[in-house]
Amino acid sequence: MEHKAGFVNIIGNPNVGKSTLMNALVGEKLSIITKKCQTTRHRILGLVNGEDFQIVFSDTPGILNPHYKLQQCMLQQVEGALSDADVFLVVTDMGEEIKNKEIYENIKRSNIPVVVVINKIDLASQEKVNEIIEHWQKEIPRADIVPCSALHSMGIEKVMDLVKGYLPASPAYYDKDMLTDKSMRFLVSEIIREKILLIYDKEIPYSTEVAVEEFKESEQINRIRAVIFTERDSQKKILIGRNGSMIKKVGTEARKDIEEFTEKKCFLELMVKVKKDWRNCERDLRNFGYESKR
């Protein structure tokens, strides 16, 4: 039996549901999800394995026009996903405009199979869905187009069938028992950052980064110490809250999700530190796992 494997790279504007789609396809919550733009900062791989295939889904940051070095790093991850794809999943929704036409032009010029996933169809009329299908039929005539609601698992099976059909003959790229390329430390830091995005407003979520400094495992409990970095003292005060009320809320919500994901009790210690202007500092970005080529 011929084995197939390939990289299926998920591309699209911020907040169109790329992470929700990948989680639905993989069957696990690997990418954090919020309604805020720029929730996904790193390229995250999610693996689906069968006896004769391996699909390496790649969730990427939303396409944007960068205004600071962190956003430049995020865009470079999208550009990297253009170069190693065996299949593109271009995700759109009911009304967004293309924010970086160069990315889409590169996809259109390539010979790589394209599946356009029109997400959030549960929020639109059939007339609107038909209008967007027609638009993408003209935009990328060779593409397969799948109306979908990743949140409600509508259209997921169709996407999977198309992806499997496009996989090239290849041995597996990763061990078949792997779910993702990311470490448990990374996944824990993302769970904490998700809670910050959900709990705080305005600039606070975008000015923060999370680093797990200690992760000790035992049979009964995981002991985790993490630091939330922000850019200004005033932001630190907001993150902590009066008498520590806000940071306690973050810790409580994050601990619940960590315990559910690891299926084990968790002791979570959170601290807040200031690292001024880290989003524009190449050294800090490298330390946080971002690589900048500019």
C-alpha positions in Angstrom: 0.0 0.0 0.0 1.5 3.4 -1.1 2.0 5.8 1.8 1.2 9.4 1.4 2.3 12.4 3.5 2.4 16.2 3.1 2.3 19.6 4.6 -1.1 21.3 4.4 -0.6 24.9 5.2 -3.5 27.1 6.5 -3.3 30.6 5.2 -5.7 33.6 5.7 -6.4 37.0 7.3 -6.5 37.4 11.0 -9.7 36.2 12.8 -11.2 34.1 10.0 -11.1 30.9 12.0 -7.8 29.3 10.9 -7.0 28.0 14.4 -10.5 26.7 14.9 -10.3 24.9 11.6 -7.0 23.2 12.4 -8.2 22.1 15.8 -11.3 20.6 14.2 -9.3 18.8 11.6 -6.8 17.5 14.1 -9.4 16.7 16.7 -7.5 18.4 19.5 -7.2 22.0 20.7 -3.6 22.8 19.7 -4.0 26.4 18.7 -5.5 28.9 21.1 -8.7 30.6 20.0 -10.1 34.1 20.7 -12.1 36.7 18.8 -9.1 39.1 18.9 -6.8 39.5 15.9 -3.2 38.3 16.2 -4.2 35.5 18.6 -1.8 33.1 16.7 1.8 34.3 16.7 3.7 31.1 15.9 3.4 28.5 13.2 2.0 25.4 14.9 1.9 21.9 13.4 -0.9 19.5 14.0 -0.6 15.9 12.8 -3.3 13.5 11.6 -2.1 9.9 11.1 -3.5 6.9 9.4 -2.2 3.6 8.4 -1.2 4.8 4.9 -1.1 8.6 5.3 0.2 11.5 7.5 -1.2 15.0 7.2 0.9 17.7 8.7 -1.5 20.7 9.1 0.3 24.0 9.7 -1.6 26.8 11.4 0.0 30.2 10.6 -0.4 33.8 12.0 -3.0 35.9 10.2 -1.8 37.8 7.2 -1.2 41.5 8.0 0.9 44.5 7.1 3.5 44.6 9.9 4.0 47.7 12.0 6.6 46.4 14.5 9.2 43.6 14.6 7.0 41.0 16.2 4.5 41.4 13.4 7.4 41.1 10.9 8.3 37.8 12.5 4.7 36.6 12.2 4.5 37.6 8.6 7.8 35.7 7.9 6.2 32.6 9.2 3.4 32.9 6.7 5.9 33.5 3.9 7.7 30.3 5.1 4.5 28.4 4.8 4.3 29.4 1.1 7.6 27.7 0.3 7.0 24.2 1.9 3.3 23.5 1.2 2.0 20.4 -0.6 -1.5 21.8 -0.2 -2.8 25.2 0.7 -5.9 25.7 2.7 -6.9 29.3 2.1 -9.4 30.3 4.8 -11.8 33.2 4.3 -15.1 34.2 5.9 -18.2 36.2 5.1 -16.9 39.7 4.5 -13.2 40.2 5.1 -11.0 42.1 2.6 -7.6 40.8 1.5 -5.0 42.5 3.6 -1.8 41.4 1.8 -2.4 40.8 -1.9 1.2 39.6 -2.5 0.6 36.5 -0.4 -2.5 35.6 -2.4 -0.8 36.3 -5.7 2.0 33.9 -4.8 -0.5 31.2 -4.0 -2.4 31.9 -7.3 0.9 31.7 -9.3 2.0 28.4 -7.8 1.1 24.9 -9.1 0.3 23.7 -5.6 -3.3 22.5 -5.0 -5.6 25.0 -3.3 -8.7 24.4 -1.2 -10.5 27.6 -0.3 -12.4 27.1 2.9 -15.3 29.6 3.3 -15.7 29.6 7.1 -18.5 30.8 9.4 -21.3 30.0 6.9 -23.6 29.5 9.9 -23.5 33.3 10.3 -24.6 34.1 6.7 -27.5 33.7 4.3 -27.2 31.2 1.4 -27.3 34.1 -1.0 -24.2 35.6 0.7 -22.4 32.2 0.7 -23.1 31.8 -3.0 -21.8 35.3 -3.7 -18.5 34.5 -1.9 -18.2 31.1 -3.7 -18.5 32.9 -7.0 -15.9 35.5 -6.0 -13.3 32.8 -5.2 -14.2 30.8 -8.3 -13.0 33.9 -10.3 -10.1 34.6 -7.9 -8.5 31.1 -8.0 -10.3 29.1 -10.8 -8.3 25.9 -10.1 -9.2 25.8 -6.4 -11.7 23.5 -4.7 -14.1 25.6 -2.6 -15.7 24.2 0.5 -18.3 26.2 2.5 -17.6 25.4 6.2 -18.3 26.2 9.8 -15.2 25.0 11.7 -16.9 25.9 15.0 -19.8 23.5 14.3 -17.7 20.9 12.3 -19.7 21.6 9.1 -17.7 20.8 6.0 -14.7 19.3 7.9 -15.1 15.8 6.4 -15.1 17.3 2.9 -11.9 19.3 3.6 -10.3 16.1 4.9 -11.3 14.1 1.8 -9.9 16.8 -0.5 -6.6 17.0 1.4 -6.1 13.3 1.4 -6.6 13.2 -2.3 -3.9 15.8 -2.9 -1.2 14.2 -0.6 1.9 13.2 -2.5 3.5 9.7 -2.1 5.9 10.1 0.7 7.0 8.4 3.9 5.8 10.0 7.2 7.7 13.1 8.2 7.1 12.6 12.0 6.6 9.7 14.3 3.1 8.4 13.9 2.3 8.8 17.7 3.1 12.5 17.6 0.3 15.1 17.7 2.3 18.3 17.3 5.8 19.6 16.9 5.4 21.9 19.9 6.6 21.1 23.4 4.4 20.9 26.5 6.1 24.1 27.8 5.0 25.9 24.6 1.4 24.6 24.8 1.1 25.7 28.4 2.5 29.2 27.6 -0.1 29.5 24.9 -3.0 28.4 27.2 -1.9 31.2 29.6 -1.7 33.7 26.8 -5.2 32.7 25.6 -6.6 33.6 29.1 -4.9 37.0 28.9 -6.5 37.6 25.5 -9.9 36.7 26.9 -9.7 38.5 30.2 -8.0 41.8 29.4 -9.0 44.6 26.9 -7.3 47.1 24.7 -3.5 46.9 24.4 -2.8 44.6 27.3 -3.1 41.3 25.5 -0.9 42.5 22.6 1.9 43.8 24.8 2.3 40.5 26.7 4.3 37.4 26.1 4.5 34.3 28.3 7.5 32.2 29.2 7.4 28.9 31.2 10.5 29.0 33.4 9.9 25.7 35.2 7.9 22.6 34.4 8.3 19.7 36.9 6.3 16.6 36.2 5.4 13.8 38.7 2.8 11.1 38.7 0.2 13.1 40.6 0.9 16.7 39.7 2.6 19.1 37.3 4.3 22.1 39.0 4.6 25.0 36.6 6.2 28.5 37.1 5.5 31.0 34.3 6.3 34.6 33.8 4.1 37.1 31.9 6.2 39.8 30.4 4.7 43.2 29.4 6.2 46.5 28.2 5.3 49.0 30.8 4.9 49.3 34.6 1.3 50.6 34.1 0.5 47.5 32.2 2.0 45.3 34.9 -0.3 46.9 37.5 -3.4 46.2 35.3 -2.3 42.6 34.7 -1.9 42.0 38.5 -5.1 43.9 39.4 -6.1 45.1 42.8 -4.8 42.8 45.5 -3.7 40.4 42.8 -7.3 39.7 41.7 -6.7 39.8 37.9 -3.6 37.6 37.8 -5.4 35.1 40.1 -8.2 34.9 37.6 -5.8 34.2 34.8 -4.1 31.5 36.9 -7.4 29.8 37.8 -8.7 29.7 34.2 -5.4 28.6 32.8 -4.9 25.9 35.4 -8.3 24.4 34.5 -7.4 24.1 30.8 -3.9 22.8 31.6 -5.3 20.1 33.8 -7.8 19.1 31.1 -5.2 19.0 28.4 -2.6 17.0 30.5 -5.2 14.9 32.4 -3.3 15.7 35.5 -3.5 18.1 38.5 -1.5 21.3 38.1 0.1 23.8 40.5 0.6 27.0 38.5 2.6 29.9 39.7 2.4 33.2 37.7 4.6 36.2 37.9 4.6 39.5 36.0 7.7 41.3 34.8 8.4 44.3 32.6 10.5 44.0 29.5 10.4 47.4 27.8 9.6 47.5 24.1 10.2 43.7 23.7 8.0 43.6 20.5 10.7 45.7 18.7 13.8 44.1 20.2 15.3 41.4 18.1 17.2 39.8 21.0 14.0 39.5 23.1 12.1 38.2 20.2 14.7 35.5 19.6 14.5 34.6 23.3 10.7 34.2 23.0 11.2 31.9 20.0 10.7 34.3 17.2 13.2 34.7 14.3 13.5 37.9 12.4 15.4 38.1 9.1 14.9 41.8 8.6 
